[in-house]
Amino acid sequence: MKKCCVFIVMLALGFGTLAEELAIPLSASAEGASVYILEPADGAVVPATFMVKFGLHGMGVAPAGMEKVNTGHHHLLVDVAELPSLDLPLGGEVKHFGGGQTETELTLAPGTHTLQLIFADHRHIPHNPPLLSQKITITVLDESSKQDQ
């Protein structure tokens, strides 16, 4: 019990310093670089299964784990209201494309959805400054209602 209390006190007293020492350095994004969604367009009406094509300007695409300056890979946010932390590895709130993919087939339920890209380095950590696409809104058709007609 004593050891546990000492450990908690040490954490409480030194946590700020420890956190600073453990800060993960961010990879720089190239000047003028940008990431964007090529397809579908903002406001598009799409079937339940559709293609999403990723665009990138000023940097290159490389698989996760491959450390190379001015490269990274895409992460897609679907219906995410609040951005994840941009100084830590991206987690389960995003779809990872660590193989260097530049498009994906997506299946969503009927209704209105949002899509946004984040470009991240070999460690899944967004660059500095972060490369974020514009958030787009799409409408997925209810294909079952078409069959009823």
Summary of the structure (lengths in Angstrom):
residues: 149
radius of gyration: 19.8
end to end distance: 70.3
largest distance: 72.7
contacts: 407
relative contact order: 0.24
helix: 17%
strand: 38%
